[in-house]
Amino acid sequence: MARKTIGDAFGGKVTTLEEQRAIWAEALHEDAIWESPVFERPIQVIGRQATGRFFELLLSVVPQFSTTLVAAYPTRDPDTTIIESHGGGPTVDGGRYTQRYFSLITQKDGLAFRMREYCNPFQTYKAYGKARWEAAVDEIMRGNAPWPASQAPDPISLPPTV
């Protein structure tokens, strides 16, 4: 059977919680980084384990999370693509998570290496609850691996807004 890739995670197919867990277990590079500078407290999740815990947070609230690709834009780097997508799903609290994403995704050795995501944080706060979201993300980031030598730091650093 073919190994799961990031394309399986963002392929537009509604999946179960267990299917998503299997995808992310196989699709993440050891030095994976997921970051989103758009939140009030910017997010930077470092390492396969922390990134896996981040996706587990997403799935714990939206267990049937799925996305639909709108477009993919190549970059000068053949391993990096910008994707536009939308997605979400029903939440465990009886609500609905709806989001639009622009993601800069770099792969290394066919695995998700670095993902920088731009989305509407207010949609996330609405679905998760801002306090619950921030507490969970803070806990995940406390478990970050050290910054990997294989990853260049973000060239742009914004000061916190709080």
Contact map, one row per residue, 1 for C-alpha under 8 A:
111000000000000000000000000000000000000000000000000000000000000000000000000000000000000000000000000000000000000000000000000000000000000000000000000000000000000000
111100000000000000000000000000000000000000000000000000000000000000000000000000000000000000000000000000000000000000000000000000000000000000000000000000000000000000
111110000000000000000000011000000000000000000000000000000000000000000000000000000000000000000000000000000000000000000000000000000000000000000000000000000000000000
011111110000000000000111011000000000000000000000000000000000000000000000000000000000000000000000000000000000000000000000000000000000000000000000000000000000000000
001111111000000000000011011000000000000000000000000000000000000000000000000000000000000000000000000000000000011100000000000000000000000000000000000000000000000000
000111111100000000000011001100000000000000000000000000000000000000000000000000000000000000000000000000000000001100000000000000000000000000000000000000000000000000
000111111110000000000000000000000000000000000000000000000000000000000000000000000000000000000000000000000000000000000000000000000000000000000000000000000000000000
000111111110000000000010000000000000000000000000000000000000000000000000000000000000000000000000000000000000000000000000000000000000000000000000000000000000000000
000011111111000000010011000000000000000000000000000000000000000001100000000000000000000000000000000000000000000000000000000000000000000000000000000000000000000000
000001111111100000000000000000000000000000000000000000000000000001111000000000000000000000000000000000000000000000000000000000000000000000000000000000000000000000
000000111111100000000000000000000000000000000000000000000000000001111000000000000000000000000000000000000000000000000000000000000000000000000000000000000000000000
000000001111110000000000000000000000000000000000000000000000000001111000000000000000000000000000000000000000000000000000000000000000000000000000000000000000000000
000000000111111000000000000000000000000000000000000000000000000001110000000000000000000000000000000000000000000000000000000000000000000000000000000000000000000000
000000000001111100000000000000000000000000000000000000000000000111100000000000000000000000000000000000000000000000000000000000000000000000000000000000000000000000
000000000000111110110000000000000000000000000000000000000000000111000000000000000000000000000000000000000000000000000000000000000000000000000000000000000000000000
000000000000011111110000000000000000000000000000000000000000001110000000000000000000000000000000000000000000000000000000000000000000000000000000000000000000000000
000000000000001111111000000000000000000000000000000000000010001100000000000000000000000000000000000000000000000000000000000000000000000000000000000000000000000000
000000000000000111111100000000000000000000000000000000000000000000000000000000000000000000000000000000000000000000000000000000000000000000000000000000000000000000
000000000000001111111110000000000000000000000000000000000000000000000000000000000000000000000000000000000000000000000000000000000000000000000000000000000000000000
000000001000001111111111000000000000000000000000000000000010000000000000000000000000000000000000000000000000000000000000000000000000000000000000000000000000000000
000000000000000011111111100000000000000000000000000000010000000000000000000000000000000000000000000000000000000000000000000000000000000000000000000000000000000000
000100000000000001111111110000000000000000000000000000000000000000000000000000000000000000000000000000000000000000000000000000000000000000000000000000000000000000
000111011000000000111111111000000000000000000000000000000000000000000000000000000000000000000000000000000000000000000000000000000000000000000000000000000000000000
000111001000000000011111111100000000000000000000000100100000000000000000000000000000000000000000000000000000000000000000000000000000000000000000000000000000000000
000000000000000000001111111100000000000000000000000100000000000000000000000000000000000000000000000000000000000000000000000000000000000000000000000000000000000000
001110000000000000000111111100000000000000000000000000000000000000000000000000000000000000000000000000000000000000000000000000000000000000000000000000000000000000
001111000000000000000011111110000000000000000000000000000000000000000000000000000000000000000000000000000000001100000000000000000000000000000000000000000000000000
000001000000000000000001111111010000000000000001001100000000000000000000000000000000000000000000000000000000001110000000000000000000000000000000000000000000000000
000000000000000000000000001111110000000000000001000000000000000000000000000000000000000000000000000000000001001110000000000000000000000000000000000000000000000000
000000000000000000000000000111110000000000000011000000000000000000000000000000000000000000000000000000000000000010000000000000000000000000000000000000000000000000
000000000000000000000000000011111000000000000111000000000000000000000000000000000000000000000000000000000000000010000000000000000000000000000000000101100000000000
000000000000000000000000000111111100000000000111001000000000000000000000000000000000000000000000000000000000000111100000000000000000000000000000000000000000000000
000000000000000000000000000000111110000000011111001000000000000000000000000000000000000000000000000000000000000011100000000000000000000000000000000000000000000000
000000000000000000000000000000011111000000111100001000000000000000000000000000000000000000000000000000000000000001111000000000000000000000000000000000000000000000
000000000000000000000000000000001111100001111000000000000000000000000000000000000000000000000000000000000000000000111000000000000000000000000000000000000000000000
000000000000000000000000000000000111111001110000000000000000000000000000000000000000000000000000000000000000000000011100000000000000000000000000000000000000000000
000000000000000000000000000000000011111011100000000000000000000000000000000000000000000000000000000000000000000000011100000000000000000000000000000000000000000000
000000000000000000000000000000000001111111000000000000000000000000000000000000000000000000000000000000000000000000000111100000000000000000000000000000000000000000
000000000000000000000000000000000001111111100000000000000000000000000000000000000000000000000000000000000000000000000000100000000000000000000000000000000000000000
000000000000000000000000000000000000011111000000000000000000000000000000000000000000000000000000000000000000000000000000100000000000000000000000000000000000000111
000000000000000000000000000000000000111111100000000000000000000000000000000000000000000000000000000000000000000000000000000000000000000000000000000000000000000111
000000000000000000000000000000000011111111110000000000000000000000000000000000000000000000000000000000000000000000000000000000000000000000000000000000000000000100
000000000000000000000000000000000111101011111000000000000000000000000000000000000000000000000000000000000000000000000000000000000000000010001000000000000000000000
000000000000000000000000000000001111000001111100000000000000000000000000000000000000000000000000000000000000000000000000000000000000000000001000000000000000000000
000000000000000000000000000000001110000000111110011001000000000000000000000000000000000000000000000000000000000000000000000000000000000000011001000000000000000000
000000000000000000000000000000111100000000011111011000000000000000000000000000000000000000000000000000000000000000000000000000000000000000001001111000000000000000
000000000000000000000000000001111000000000001111111000000000000000000000000000000000000000000000000000000000000000000000000000000000000000000001111100000000000000
000000000000000000000000000111111000000000000111111100000000000000000000000000000000000000000000000000000000000000000000000000000000000000000000000000000000000000
000000000000000000000000000000000000000000000011111110000000000000000000000000000000000000000000000000000000000000000000000000000000000000000001000000000000000000
000000000000000000000000000000000000000000001111111111000000000000000000000000000000000000000000000000000000000000000000000000000000000000011011100000000000000000
000000000000000000000000000100011100000000001111111111100000000000000000000000000000000000000000000000000000000000000000000000000000000000000000000000000000000000
000000000000000000000001100100000000000000000001111111110000000000000000000000000000000000000000000000000000000000000000000000000000000000000000000000000000000000
000000000000000000000000000000000000000000000000111111111000000000000000000000000000000000000000000000000000000000000000000000000000000000010000000000000000000000
000000000000000000000000000000000000000000001000011111111100000000000000000000000000000000000000000000000000000000000000000000000000000010010000000000000000000000
000000000000000000000001000000000000000000000000001111111110000000000000000000000000000000000000000000000000000000000000000000000000000000000000000000000000000000
000000000000000000001000000000000000000000000000000111111111000000000000000000000000000000000000000000000000000000000000000000000000000000000000000000000000000000
000000000000000000000000000000000000000000000000000011111111100000000000000000000000000000000000000000000000000000000000000000000000000100000000000000000000000000
000000000000000000000000000000000000000000000000000001111111111000000000000000000000000000000000000000000000000000000000000000000000000000000000000000000000000000
000000000000000010010000000000000000000000000000000000111111111110000000000000000000000000000000000000000000000000000000000000000000000000000000000000000000000000
000000000000000000000000000000000000000000000000000000011111111000000000000000000000000000010000000000000000000000000000000000000000000000000000000000000000000000
000000000000000000000000000000000000000000000000000000001111111000000000000000000000000000111000000000000000000000000000000000010000000000000000000000000000000000
000000000000000000000000000000000000000000000000000000000111111110000000000000000000000111110000100000000000000000000000000000000000000000000000000000000000000000
000000000000000110000000000000000000000000000000000000000111111110000000000000000000000011110000000000000000000000000000000000000000000000000000000000000000000000
000000000000011110000000000000000000000000000000000000000010011111000000000000000000000111000000000000000000000000000000000000000000000000000000000000000000000000
000000000000011100000000000000000000000000000000000000000010011111100000000000000000001111000000000000000000000000000000000000000000000000000000000000000000000000
000000001111111000000000000000000000000000000000000000000000000111110000000000000000001110000000000000000000000000000000000000000000000000000000000000000000000000
000000001111110000000000000000000000000000000000000000000000000011111000000000000000111100000000000000000000000000000000000000000000000000000000000000000000000000
000000000111100000000000000000000000000000000000000000000000000001111100000000000000111000000000000000000000000000000000000000000000000000000000000000000000000000
000000000111000000000000000000000000000000000000000000000000000000111111000000000011110000000000000000000000000000000000000000000000000000000000000000000000000000
000000000000000000000000000000000000000000000000000000000000000000011111000000000011110000000000000000000000000000000000000000000000000000000000000000000000000000
000000000000000000000000000000000000000000000000000000000000000000001111100000000011100000000000000000000000000000000000000000000000000000000000000000000000000000
000000000000000000000000000000000000000000000000000000000000000000001111110000001111000000000000000000000000000000000000000000000000000000000000000000000000000000
000000000000000000000000000000000000000000000000000000000000000000000011111000001110000000000000000000000000000000000000000000000000000000000000000000000000000000
000000000000000000000000000000000000000000000000000000000000000000000001111111011100000000000000000000000000000000000000000000000000000000000000000000000000000000
000000000000000000000000000000000000000000000000000000000000000000000000111111011100000000000000000000000000000000000000000000000000000000000000000000000000000000
000000000000000000000000000000000000000000000000000000000000000000000000011111010000000000000000000000000000000000000000000000000000000000000000000000000000000000
000000000000000000000000000000000000000000000000000000000000000000000000011111111000000000000000000000000000000000000000000000000000000000000000000000000000000000
000000000000000000000000000000000000000000000000000000000000000000000000011111111000000000000000000000000000000000000000000000000000000000000000000000000000000000
000000000000000000000000000000000000000000000000000000000000000000000000000011111000000000000000000000000111000000000000000000000000000000000000000000000000000000
000000000000000000000000000000000000000000000000000000000000000000000000011111111100000000000000000000011110000000000000000000000000000000000000000000000000000000
000000000000000000000000000000000000000000000000000000000000000000000001111011111110000000000000000000011100000000000000000000000000000000000000000000000000000000
000000000000000000000000000000000000000000000000000000000000000000000001111000011111000000000000000001111000000000000000000000000000000000000000000000000000000000
000000000000000000000000000000000000000000000000000000000000000000001111100000001111100000000000000011111000000000000000000000000000000000000000000000000000000000
000000000000000000000000000000000000000000000000000000000000000000001111000000000111110000000000000111100000000000000000000000000000000000000000000000000000000000
000000000000000000000000000000000000000000000000000000000000000000111110000000000011111000000000000111000000000000000000000000000000000000000000000000000000000000
000000000000000000000000000000000000000000000000000000000000000000111100000000000001111100000000011110000000000000000000000000000000000000000000000000000000000000
000000000000000000000000000000000000000000000000000000000000000011110000000000000000111110000000111100000000000000000000000000000000000000000000000000000000000000
000000000000000000000000000000000000000000000000000000000000010111100000000000000000011111000001111000000000000000000000000000000000000000000000000000000000000000
000000000000000000000000000000000000000000000000000000000000011111000000000000000000001111100001110000000000000000000000000000000000000000000000000000000000000000
000000000000000000000000000000000000000000000000000000000000011110000000000000000000000111110111100000000000000000000000000000000000000000000000000000000000000000
000000000000000000000000000000000000000000000000000000000000111000000000000000000000000011111111100000000000000000000000000000100000000000000000000000000000000000
000000000000000000000000000000000000000000000000000000000001111000000000000000000000000001111110000000000000000000000000000000000000000000000000000000000000000000
000000000000000000000000000000000000000000000000000000000000100000000000000000000000000000111110000000000000000000000000000000000000000000000000000000000000000000
000000000000000000000000000000000000000000000000000000000000000000000000000000000000000001111111000000000000000000000000000000000000000000000000000000000000000000
000000000000000000000000000000000000000000000000000000000000000000000000000000000000000001111111100000000000000000000000000000100000000000000000000000000000000000
000000000000000000000000000000000000000000000000000000000000000000000000000000000000000111100111110000000000000000000000000000100000000000000000000000000000000000
000000000000000000000000000000000000000000000000000000000000010000000000000000000000001111100011111000000000000000000000001101100000000000000000000000000000000000
000000000000000000000000000000000000000000000000000000000000000000000000000000000000011110000001111100000000000000000000001000000000000000000000000000000000000000
000000000000000000000000000000000000000000000000000000000000000000000000000000000000011100000000111110000000000000000011001100000000000000000000000000000000000000
000000000000000000000000000000000000000000000000000000000000000000000000000000000001111000000000011111000000000000000011000000000000000000000000000000000000000000
000000000000000000000000000000000000000000000000000000000000000000000000000000000011110000000000001111100000000000001111000000000000000000000000000000000000000000
000000000000000000000000000000000000000000000000000000000000000000000000000000000111100000000000000111110000000000001110000000000000000000000000000000000000000000
000000000000000000000000000000000000000000000000000000000000000000000000000000000111000000000000000011111000000000111100000000000000000000000000000000000000000000
000000000000000000000000000000000000000000000000000000000000000000000000000000011110000000000000000001111100000001111000000000000000000000000000000000000000000000
000000000000000000000000000000000000000000000000000000000000000000000000000000011110000000000000000000111110000111110000000000000000000000000000000000000000000000
000000000000000000000000000000000000000000000000000000000000000000000000000000111000000000000000000000011111000111100000000000000000000000000000000000000000000000
000000000000000000000000000000000000000000000000000000000000000000000000000000110000000000000000000000001111111111000000000000000000000000000000000000000000000000
000000000000000000000000000010000000000000000000000000000000000000000000000000100000000000000000000000000111111110000000000000000000000000000000000000000000000000
000000000000000000000000000000000000000000000000000000000000000000000000000000000000000000000000000000000011111000000000000000000000000000000000000000000000000000
000010000000000000000000000000000000000000000000000000000000000000000000000000000000000000000000000000000011111100000000000000000000000000000000000000000000000000
000011000000000000000000001110000000000000000000000000000000000000000000000000000000000000000000000000000011111110000000000000000000000000000000000000000000000000
000011000000000000000000001110010000000000000000000000000000000000000000000000000000000000000000000000001111011111100000000000000000000000000000000000000000000000
000000000000000000000000000111111000000000000000000000000000000000000000000000000000000000000000000000001111001111100000000000000000000000000000000000000000000000
000000000000000000000000000000011100000000000000000000000000000000000000000000000000000000000000000000011110000111110000000000000000000000000000000000000000000000
000000000000000000000000000000011110000000000000000000000000000000000000000000000000000000000000000000111100000111111000000000000000000000000000000000000000000000
000000000000000000000000000000000111100000000000000000000000000000000000000000000000000000000000000000111000000001111100000000000000000000000000000000000000000000
000000000000000000000000000000000111100000000000000000000000000000000000000000000000000000000000000011110000000000111110000000000000000000000000000000000000000000
000000000000000000000000000000000001110000000000000000000000000000000000000000000000000000000000000011100000000000011111000000000000000000000000000000000000000000
000000000000000000000000000000000000010000000000000000000000000000000000000000000000000000000000001111000000000000001111100000000000000000000000000000000000000000
000000000000000000000000000000000000010000000000000000000000000000000000000000000000000000000000001110000000000000000111111100000000000000000000000000000000000000
000000000000000000000000000000000000011100000000000000000000000000000000000000000000000000000000000000000000000000000011111110000000000000000000000000000000000000
000000000000000000000000000000000000000000000000000000000000000000000000000000000000000000000000000000000000000000000001111111000000000000000000000000000000000000
000000000000000000000000000000000000000000000000000000000000000000000000000000000000000000000000111000000000000000000001111111100000000000000000000000000000000000
000000000000000000000000000000000000000000000000000000000000000000000000000000000000000000000000101000000000000000000001111111111100100000000000000000000000000000
000000000000000000000000000000000000000000000000000000000000000000000000000000000000000000000000000000000000000000000000111111111100100000000000000000000000000000
000000000000000000000000000000000000000000000000000000000000000000000000000000000000000000000000100000000000000000000000011111111100000000000000000000000000000000
000000000000000000000000000000000000000000000000000000000000000000000000000000000000000000100011100000000000000000000000001111111000000000000000000000000000000000
000000000000000000000000000000000000000000000000000000000000100000000000000000000000000000000000000000000000000000000000000111111101100000000000000000000000000000
000000000000000000000000000000000000000000000000000000000000000000000000000000000000000000000000000000000000000000000000000111111111100000000000000000000000000000
000000000000000000000000000000000000000000000000000000000000000000000000000000000000000000000000000000000000000000000000000111011111110000000000000000000000000000
000000000000000000000000000000000000000000000000000000000000000000000000000000000000000000000000000000000000000000000000000000001111111000000000000000000000000000
000000000000000000000000000000000000000000000000000000000000000000000000000000000000000000000000000000000000000000000000000000011111111100000000000000000000000000
000000000000000000000000000000000000000000000000000000000000000000000000000000000000000000000000000000000000000000000000000110011111111110000000000000000000000000
000000000000000000000000000000000000000000000000000000000000000000000000000000000000000000000000000000000000000000000000000000000111111111000000000000000000000000
000000000000000000000000000000000000000000000000000000000000000000000000000000000000000000000000000000000000000000000000000000000011111111100000000000000000000000
000000000000000000000000000000000000000000000000000000001000000000000000000000000000000000000000000000000000000000000000000000000001111111110000000000000000000000
000000000000000000000000000000000000000000100000000001000000000000000000000000000000000000000000000000000000000000000000000000000000111111111000000000000000000000
000000000000000000000000000000000000000000000000000000000000000000000000000000000000000000000000000000000000000000000000000000000000011111111100000000000000000000
000000000000000000000000000000000000000000000000000000000000000000000000000000000000000000000000000000000000000000000000000000000000001111111110000000000000000000
000000000000000000000000000000000000000000001000010011000000000000000000000000000000000000000000000000000000000000000000000000000000000111111111000000000000000000
000000000000000000000000000000000000000000111100010000000000000000000000000000000000000000000000000000000000000000000000000000000000000011111111000000000000000000
000000000000000000000000000000000000000000000000000000000000000000000000000000000000000000000000000000000000000000000000000000000000000001111111000000000000000000
000000000000000000000000000000000000000000000000010000000000000000000000000000000000000000000000000000000000000000000000000000000000000000111111100000000000000000
000000000000000000000000000000000000000000001110110000000000000000000000000000000000000000000000000000000000000000000000000000000000000000011111110000000000000000
000000000000000000000000000000000000000000000110010000000000000000000000000000000000000000000000000000000000000000000000000000000000000000000011111100000000000000
000000000000000000000000000000000000000000000110000000000000000000000000000000000000000000000000000000000000000000000000000000000000000000000001111100000000000000
000000000000000000000000000000000000000000000110000000000000000000000000000000000000000000000000000000000000000000000000000000000000000000000000111110100000000000
000000000000000000000000000000100000000000000010000000000000000000000000000000000000000000000000000000000000000000000000000000000000000000000000111111100000000000
000000000000000000000000000000000000000000000000000000000000000000000000000000000000000000000000000000000000000000000000000000000000000000000000001111110000000000
000000000000000000000000000000100000000000000000000000000000000000000000000000000000000000000000000000000000000000000000000000000000000000000000000111110000000000
000000000000000000000000000000100000000000000000000000000000000000000000000000000000000000000000000000000000000000000000000000000000000000000000001111111000000000
000000000000000000000000000000000000000000000000000000000000000000000000000000000000000000000000000000000000000000000000000000000000000000000000000011111100000000
000000000000000000000000000000000000000000000000000000000000000000000000000000000000000000000000000000000000000000000000000000000000000000000000000000111110000000
000000000000000000000000000000000000000000000000000000000000000000000000000000000000000000000000000000000000000000000000000000000000000000000000000000011111100000
000000000000000000000000000000000000000000000000000000000000000000000000000000000000000000000000000000000000000000000000000000000000000000000000000000001111100000
000000000000000000000000000000000000000000000000000000000000000000000000000000000000000000000000000000000000000000000000000000000000000000000000000000000111110000
000000000000000000000000000000000000000000000000000000000000000000000000000000000000000000000000000000000000000000000000000000000000000000000000000000000111111000
000000000000000000000000000000000000000000000000000000000000000000000000000000000000000000000000000000000000000000000000000000000000000000000000000000000001111100
000000000000000000000000000000000000000000000000000000000000000000000000000000000000000000000000000000000000000000000000000000000000000000000000000000000000111110
000000000000000000000000000000000000000111000000000000000000000000000000000000000000000000000000000000000000000000000000000000000000000000000000000000000000011111
000000000000000000000000000000000000000110000000000000000000000000000000000000000000000000000000000000000000000000000000000000000000000000000000000000000000001111
000000000000000000000000000000000000000110000000000000000000000000000000000000000000000000000000000000000000000000000000000000000000000000000000000000000000000111
